Amino acid sequence: MTMNRMRVLATVGALLISVQFCLAADERGQTFESMWAAFGEQAKAELTDLPEKGRNAFREALIACSVYGADEYDSPTHRDKCETGSQFFVRGFSHNWSAIDVLFQMAISFTSVWMEQVALDHLHEQREITDDDSRRGIIDVLERAYRETRERE
């Protein structure tokens, strides 16, 4: 992955988070709805065409990214597992800038931004940190696409 692509994805992620803070009371649901509208059906189509090995690689990446985004956002080990799993999937069974690739990259970016926000809040001694869960909304899109394509089998 090129540095320019990483910068673009990080910027897009940061902008989307900023928009979510301004517009939504339920950021996770709002993020899910907007990401599903943009990428959900395409992600389902991509998953439908996968061989079993590809579905397994996707499932492993999804699990790693779910753990990273939900509970281990400050763990470099879990971030690496998420990045490695998603990159393995994309290289072997998808392509750069596919809907699934974009969703994985956005989930990683949103989680990184959240980690930095938590660090800043601690630095400024804010005791009550409100988790907006917007980063999880993207993982929800991947999970729904996976679930809906499994139901067809």
C-alpha positions as CSV (number, residue, x, y, z in Angstrom):
1,M,0.0,0.0,0.0
2,T,1.4,3.3,-1.0
3,M,1.9,6.2,1.4
4,N,-0.4,8.4,-0.7
5,R,-3.2,5.9,-0.5
6,M,-2.7,5.6,3.3
7,R,-2.9,9.4,3.6
8,V,-6.0,9.6,1.5
9,L,-7.7,6.9,3.5
10,A,-6.7,8.5,6.8
11,T,-8.0,11.8,5.6
12,V,-11.3,10.4,4.4
13,G,-11.7,8.5,7.6
14,A,-11.0,11.6,9.7
15,L,-13.4,13.6,7.6
16,L,-16.1,11.0,7.9
17,I,-15.7,10.9,11.7
18,S,-15.9,14.7,11.9
19,V,-19.1,14.6,9.8
20,Q,-20.5,11.9,12.0
21,F,-19.8,13.9,15.2
22,C,-21.7,16.8,13.7
23,L,-24.7,15.1,12.2
24,A,-25.7,12.0,14.2
25,A,-26.9,11.2,17.6
26,D,-26.3,7.5,16.9
27,E,-23.0,7.6,15.2
28,R,-22.6,3.8,14.8
29,G,-26.1,3.5,13.2
30,Q,-25.5,6.5,11.0
31,T,-22.1,5.3,9.9
32,F,-23.6,1.9,9.1
33,E,-26.4,3.3,7.1
34,S,-24.2,5.6,5.0
35,M,-21.6,2.9,4.4
36,W,-24.2,0.3,3.6
37,A,-25.7,2.6,1.0
38,A,-22.3,3.3,-0.5
39,F,-20.7,-0.2,-0.4
40,G,-23.0,-2.8,1.0
41,E,-24.5,-4.3,-2.1
42,Q,-21.1,-4.3,-3.9
43,A,-19.5,-6.0,-0.9
44,K,-22.2,-8.7,-1.0
45,A,-21.6,-9.2,-4.8
46,E,-17.8,-9.5,-4.2
47,L,-18.4,-12.1,-1.4
48,T,-20.9,-14.1,-3.5
49,D,-18.3,-14.8,-6.1
50,L,-15.5,-16.0,-3.7
51,P,-14.2,-19.5,-3.6
52,E,-14.2,-21.2,-0.2
53,K,-10.6,-20.2,0.5
54,G,-11.5,-16.6,-0.2
55,R,-14.5,-16.7,2.2
56,N,-12.2,-18.2,4.8
57,A,-9.6,-15.5,4.3
58,F,-12.3,-12.8,4.5
59,R,-13.8,-14.3,7.7
60,E,-10.4,-14.4,9.3
61,A,-9.7,-10.7,8.4
62,L,-13.2,-9.7,9.6
63,I,-12.6,-11.4,12.9
64,A,-9.2,-9.7,13.4
65,C,-10.6,-6.3,12.4
66,S,-13.7,-6.8,14.7
67,V,-11.5,-7.5,17.7
68,Y,-9.2,-4.6,16.8
69,G,-12.1,-2.1,16.4
70,A,-14.2,-3.3,19.3
71,D,-11.8,-4.0,22.2
72,E,-8.2,-3.8,21.2
73,Y,-8.0,-0.5,19.4
74,D,-4.9,0.5,21.3
75,S,-3.0,-2.8,20.6
76,P,-0.4,-2.7,17.8
77,T,-0.6,-6.5,17.7
78,H,-4.3,-6.5,16.9
79,R,-3.9,-3.6,14.4
80,D,-1.2,-5.7,12.6
81,K,-3.4,-8.8,12.6
82,C,-6.3,-6.7,11.1
83,E,-4.1,-5.1,8.5
84,T,-2.3,-8.3,7.6
85,G,-5.5,-10.3,7.3
86,S,-7.2,-7.7,5.2
87,Q,-4.2,-7.3,2.9
88,F,-3.9,-11.1,2.5
89,F,-7.5,-11.2,1.5
90,V,-7.3,-8.3,-0.9
91,R,-4.1,-9.6,-2.6
92,G,-5.3,-13.2,-2.9
93,F,-9.0,-12.9,-3.6
94,S,-10.0,-9.3,-4.4
95,H,-8.3,-6.1,-5.7
96,N,-7.3,-2.7,-4.4
97,W,-10.1,-0.2,-4.2
98,S,-12.8,-3.0,-4.2
99,A,-15.7,-2.3,-1.8
100,I,-14.3,-4.7,0.7
101,D,-10.8,-3.3,0.5
102,V,-12.2,0.3,1.0
103,L,-14.3,-0.9,4.0
104,F,-11.4,-2.6,5.7
105,Q,-9.2,0.4,5.2
106,M,-11.8,2.8,6.5
107,A,-12.4,0.5,9.6
108,I,-8.6,0.6,10.3
109,S,-8.5,4.4,9.8
110,F,-11.6,5.1,12.0
111,T,-10.1,2.9,14.7
112,S,-6.8,4.6,14.6
113,V,-8.5,8.0,14.8
114,W,-10.5,6.7,17.8
115,M,-7.3,5.5,19.5
116,E,-5.7,8.9,19.0
117,Q,-8.8,10.7,20.4
118,V,-8.7,8.5,23.5
119,A,-5.0,9.3,24.0
120,L,-5.6,13.0,23.6
121,D,-8.5,12.8,26.1
122,H,-6.3,11.1,28.6
123,L,-3.6,13.6,28.0
124,H,-6.0,16.4,28.8
125,E,-7.2,14.5,31.8
126,Q,-10.8,14.1,30.6
127,R,-12.3,11.4,32.7
128,E,-15.5,10.7,30.8
129,I,-14.8,9.6,27.3
130,T,-17.9,9.0,25.2
131,D,-17.4,6.2,22.7
132,D,-19.4,7.1,19.6
133,D,-19.0,3.6,18.1
134,S,-18.8,5.0,14.5
135,R,-15.7,2.9,13.8
136,R,-17.8,-0.2,14.5
137,G,-20.4,0.8,11.9
138,I,-18.1,-0.1,9.1
139,I,-17.4,-3.5,10.5
140,D,-21.1,-3.9,10.8
141,V,-21.4,-3.5,7.0
142,L,-18.8,-6.2,6.4
143,E,-20.5,-8.5,8.9
144,R,-24.0,-7.9,7.3
145,A,-22.6,-8.6,3.8
146,Y,-20.9,-11.8,5.0
147,R,-24.1,-12.9,6.9
148,E,-26.4,-12.2,4.0
149,T,-24.2,-14.1,1.5
150,R,-23.9,-17.1,3.9
151,E,-27.7,-17.3,4.1
152,R,-27.8,-18.0,0.4
153,E,-25.5,-21.1,0.6
